[in-house]
Amino acid sequence: MSEIRVGIIGGTGYTGVELLRILVSHPNVKLTCISSRSEQGRPVHELFPSLRGLVNLNFSAPSSTVFSECDVVFSATPNGVAMEHAPALLDAGIRLIDLAADFRIKDTALWEKWYGMTHACPQLVEEAVYGLPEVYREQIRGAQLVANPGCYPTAVQLGFLPLLENRLVDPGSLIADAKSGISGAGRKAALGTAYAETADSFKAYGVPGHRHLPEIKQGLQSVATDPIDLVFTPHLLPLIRGIHATLYATLLDPSATDLQSVFEHRYADERFVDVMPEGSHPDTRSVRGSNTCRLAIHRPVETNRVVVLAVEDNLVKGAAGQAVQNMNIMFSLDEHTGLTGAALFP
């Protein structure tokens, strides 16, 4: 396909503007419409001066007719919005990639429990394909509806998957100690993410239970033979972008030594997963602005534990970049099209 006509529902948040930043340089994309209830009629570049001269569209009202000429629509909205648009878009033959959580969890009752609302179209949940290309690439190719993974779930699953797939660790021993930059909380004004509240500080949150927990467990359980028991603790870092996940598991065979080769083999053909040399300690700055998740594997001395370090940009591989990666797969493009830029440094 030479040109993909793209629409975005909810283009005013951080994932929305990140989608725009990536898509304006995509050689096969024509941006057709960008919706916003609060900013309709306003030029996009007035809200985001970084896109001046690159995006010459006004925000439009989010109605189905606005997207009628699109081949694919990205929904970069809060949870609960994409499910309201999905039936009409899919009936019109338009493919949908949802960057929120509306279609990620297959158990609708479980989703309703964690997200506190009634699902508007539970009949579409089973049809949705979970958009983690490193696992579901073939299903994504033919999908009409893709549930883009969450930022924490992407890093945690990519870090644990090789260990579980190869039956190397006890599925009941998993711990994910994960930290995210402030942009993960979204662009809305809130005291808890104000500069004076977050700078020079570091704290855990959602310790009794976080919405990403059932999504992570669902993904890990799909490759595990025994029940997954996962402790997932998220933290807020005084950074704008980035996720660092430190993952712990207990080895079933304490004599296992070649864990590095297991990871290198698993991700040998994955452009966006970088298994670093043995002994490495990846940092979030090394992936800032890129669609790469970097992994490092460690075996602490005198233990039967393995520690995996995973870093990614929560707005790119954790959101918009992975969504574009999914679009490329869906439209039979080179998976890396529009996503080959190096990380920003410094």
C-alpha positions in Angstrom: 0.0 0.0 0.0 1.5 3.4 -1.0 -0.6 5.6 1.3 -2.4 4.9 4.5 -5.0 7.4 5.5 -4.8 7.9 9.2 -7.0 9.4 11.8 -6.4 10.0 15.5 -9.1 10.1 18.2 -7.9 12.4 21.0 -4.9 14.1 19.7 -4.2 16.4 22.6 -2.6 14.1 25.2 1.0 13.0 25.4 0.4 9.8 23.4 -1.6 11.7 20.8 1.2 14.3 20.1 3.8 11.4 20.2 1.8 9.7 17.5 1.8 12.9 15.5 5.5 13.3 15.9 6.2 9.8 14.5 3.5 9.8 11.8 4.5 13.1 10.2 7.8 11.4 9.2 6.2 8.2 8.1 6.6 7.8 4.3 3.4 5.8 3.8 1.0 7.9 6.0 -1.4 10.7 5.1 -2.8 12.3 8.3 -6.5 12.9 7.5 -8.1 14.0 10.8 -7.4 14.5 14.5 -10.2 14.9 16.9 -10.6 16.6 20.2 -13.8 17.6 22.0 -12.1 20.4 23.9 -10.0 21.8 21.1 -12.2 21.3 18.0 -11.6 24.0 15.3 -8.2 24.9 16.7 -5.1 24.4 14.5 -3.0 21.6 15.8 0.2 23.7 15.7 -1.3 26.3 18.0 -1.5 23.6 20.8 1.7 22.0 19.8 4.2 24.5 18.3 6.7 21.6 17.7 4.4 20.5 14.9 4.3 23.9 13.2 4.9 23.4 9.5 4.5 19.7 9.8 0.8 19.2 10.6 -1.7 21.5 8.8 -4.9 20.2 10.3 -7.4 21.6 12.8 -8.8 19.5 15.6 -12.3 18.2 14.7 -15.2 16.9 16.6 -14.9 13.1 17.3 -17.8 11.8 15.2 -17.8 8.7 13.0 -18.3 10.7 9.8 -15.0 12.5 10.5 -13.1 9.2 10.1 -15.1 7.8 7.2 -12.2 8.3 4.7 -9.6 6.7 7.0 -7.9 3.3 6.6 -6.9 3.1 10.2 -7.7 5.1 13.3 -5.6 5.4 16.4 -7.5 6.0 19.7 -5.2 8.0 22.0 -7.9 8.7 24.6 -8.6 7.9 28.2 -10.0 4.4 29.1 -13.6 4.0 28.1 -13.6 6.1 25.0 -12.4 3.8 22.2 -15.1 1.2 23.0 -17.7 3.8 22.2 -16.3 4.4 18.7 -15.2 0.9 17.9 -18.4 -0.7 16.6 -19.1 2.1 14.0 -15.5 2.2 12.8 -15.2 -1.6 12.4 -18.6 -1.8 10.7 -17.3 0.8 8.2 -14.2 -1.4 7.5 -11.8 1.0 9.3 -9.1 -0.7 11.4 -8.7 0.5 14.9 -5.6 0.6 17.2 -6.6 1.5 20.8 -3.8 2.9 22.9 -5.9 2.7 26.0 -7.0 -0.4 27.9 -10.5 -1.0 26.6 -9.7 -4.2 24.7 -6.6 -5.5 26.4 -8.1 -7.9 29.0 -10.1 -10.8 27.7 -12.1 -11.3 30.8 -14.7 -8.5 30.6 -15.8 -8.9 34.2 -12.2 -8.6 35.4 -11.8 -5.5 33.2 -14.9 -3.9 34.6 -13.7 -4.6 38.1 -10.3 -2.9 37.6 -11.5 0.0 35.4 -14.8 0.7 37.3 -17.1 1.0 34.3 -19.4 -1.2 32.2 -17.9 -2.3 28.9 -19.8 -0.8 26.0 -19.0 -3.6 23.5 -17.9 -6.8 25.2 -18.6 -8.7 22.0 -15.5 -7.1 20.4 -13.1 -8.0 23.2 -12.5 -11.5 22.0 -12.0 -10.2 18.4 -9.3 -7.8 19.5 -5.7 -8.8 19.1 -3.2 -7.9 21.8 -0.6 -5.7 20.1 2.7 -7.1 21.4 4.4 -7.8 18.1 7.2 -9.9 19.7 4.5 -12.5 20.6 1.4 -11.9 18.4 2.9 -10.7 15.1 1.0 -13.1 12.9 -2.4 -12.4 14.5 -1.7 -8.6 14.2 -1.3 -8.9 10.4 -4.9 -9.7 9.9 -6.4 -7.8 12.8 -9.2 -5.2 12.4 -8.9 -4.2 16.1 -5.6 -4.1 18.0 -5.3 -3.5 21.7 -2.0 -1.7 22.1 -0.2 -2.9 25.3 0.3 -0.6 28.3 3.7 0.9 29.0 4.5 -1.1 32.1 3.2 -4.4 30.6 5.4 -4.0 27.6 8.6 -3.8 29.6 7.6 -6.4 32.1 6.4 -9.0 29.6 9.4 -8.6 27.3 11.7 -9.1 30.3 10.0 -12.2 31.7 8.9 -14.0 28.5 12.1 -15.8 27.6 12.4 -17.2 31.1 8.8 -18.5 31.2 8.8 -19.8 27.6 11.9 -21.9 28.3 10.6 -23.1 31.7 13.6 -21.7 33.5 11.9 -20.0 36.4 9.1 -20.6 38.9 6.0 -18.8 37.6 4.9 -18.3 41.3 8.0 -16.3 42.2 7.8 -13.2 39.9 8.5 -9.7 41.2 8.3 -6.6 39.0 9.8 -3.4 40.6 9.0 -0.8 37.9 9.5 3.0 37.7 8.0 5.4 35.2 8.4 9.0 34.2 5.6 11.5 35.0 4.3 11.6 31.4 2.8 8.1 32.1 0.2 9.8 34.2 -1.1 11.8 31.1 -1.4 15.5 30.3 -4.3 16.4 32.6 -3.6 18.8 35.4 -3.3 17.0 38.7 -1.6 18.0 42.0 0.2 14.6 42.2 2.1 15.2 39.0 2.9 18.9 39.5 6.5 19.8 39.3 6.8 20.9 42.9 5.2 17.7 44.0 7.4 15.3 42.0 10.9 17.0 41.6 13.6 15.7 43.9 11.3 12.9 45.1 10.6 9.3 44.4 7.7 7.1 45.6 5.8 3.9 45.0 2.1 4.0 44.2 -0.7 1.5 43.5 1.0 -1.1 45.8 -2.2 -3.0 46.8 -3.1 -3.3 43.1 -2.5 -1.5 39.8 -4.6 -1.6 36.7 -1.8 -3.0 34.6 -1.4 -6.1 36.9 -4.2 -8.2 35.2 -2.9 -7.3 31.8 0.7 -8.4 32.7 -0.5 -11.6 34.3 -2.7 -12.4 31.3 0.2 -12.1 28.9 2.6 -14.1 31.1 0.1 -16.8 31.8 -0.3 -17.4 28.1 3.2 -18.9 28.0 3.4 -20.4 31.5 2.4 -24.0 32.4 1.7 -23.2 36.1 -0.2 -20.3 37.6 1.5 -16.9 37.6 2.0 -15.2 40.9 3.3 -11.7 40.3 4.0 -8.9 42.7 4.0 -5.7 40.7 5.0 -2.4 42.3 5.0 0.8 40.2 7.0 3.9 41.2 7.0 7.5 40.0 10.3 9.0 39.0 11.0 12.7 38.6 11.6 12.2 34.8 9.4 13.2 31.9 9.9 10.0 29.9 11.2 6.5 30.6 10.4 3.2 32.3 12.9 1.1 34.2 11.7 -2.3 35.3 13.8 -4.5 37.6 12.4 -8.0 37.3 13.1 -10.9 39.7 12.5 -14.6 39.4 13.6 -17.9 41.0 15.4 -20.4 38.8 14.0 -23.9 38.7 17.5 -25.2 38.0 20.1 -23.3 40.1 22.8 -24.8 37.8 21.4 -22.9 34.8 24.2 -20.6 33.5 23.6 -19.6 29.9 20.7 -17.2 30.4 22.3 -14.6 28.2 22.1 -16.9 25.2 18.4 -17.7 25.9 17.6 -14.0 25.6 19.9 -13.4 22.6 18.3 -16.3 20.8 14.7 -15.2 21.7 15.1 -11.7 20.4 17.7 -12.3 17.7 15.2 -11.2 14.9 13.5 -8.4 16.9 14.6 -5.0 15.8 13.1 -3.2 18.8 14.3 -5.5 21.6 18.0 -5.0 22.3 19.6 -7.6 24.5 22.7 -5.9 25.9 26.1 -7.6 26.6 26.5 -9.6 29.8 27.0 -7.4 32.8 25.3 -4.3 31.3 23.1 -1.8 33.2 20.8 0.0 30.7 19.5 3.4 31.5 16.4 5.2 30.5 18.2 7.9 28.6 19.6 5.3 26.1 16.0 4.7 24.8 14.5 8.2 25.1 12.5 9.0 21.9 13.2 5.6 20.4 11.0 2.5 19.9 13.6 0.2 21.6 13.3 -1.9 24.7 16.7 -2.7 26.1 17.2 -5.7 28.3 20.1 -6.9 30.5 20.3 -10.2 32.4 22.0 -10.8 35.7 22.6 -13.7 38.0 23.4 -12.4 41.5 26.2 -14.3 43.2 25.3 -17.0 45.7 21.6 -17.0 44.9 19.2 -19.1 42.7 17.6 -15.9 41.4 17.8 -14.1 38.0 17.4 -10.3 37.6 16.3 -8.8 34.3 16.7 -5.1 33.7 14.3 -3.5 31.1 14.2 0.1 29.9 12.0 1.7 27.4 10.4 5.1 26.5 6.9 4.9 27.9 5.6 7.2 25.2 7.2 5.3 22.3 7.7 1.5 22.7 5.3 1.8 25.7 2.6 3.6 23.6 2.8 5.5 20.3 5.8 3.8 18.7 4.5 0.4 19.4 1.1 1.5 17.9 2.8 2.5 14.7 4.8 -0.7 14.7 1.4 -2.5 14.8 0.1 -0.4 12.0 3.1 -1.3 9.8 2.4 -5.0 10.4 -1.3 -4.6 9.7 -0.6 -2.9 6.4 2.2 -5.2 5.3 4.9 -2.6 5.5 8.4 -3.0 6.8 7.9 -3.1 10.5 10.5 -0.5 11.1 9.1 2.1 8.7 9.0 5.5 10.4 10.6 4.1 13.6 14.3 4.0 12.8 15.3 7.2 14.6 18.1 6.9 17.2 17.4 7.7 20.8 17.8 11.4 21.9 21.1 12.2 23.6 21.7 14.0 25.8 
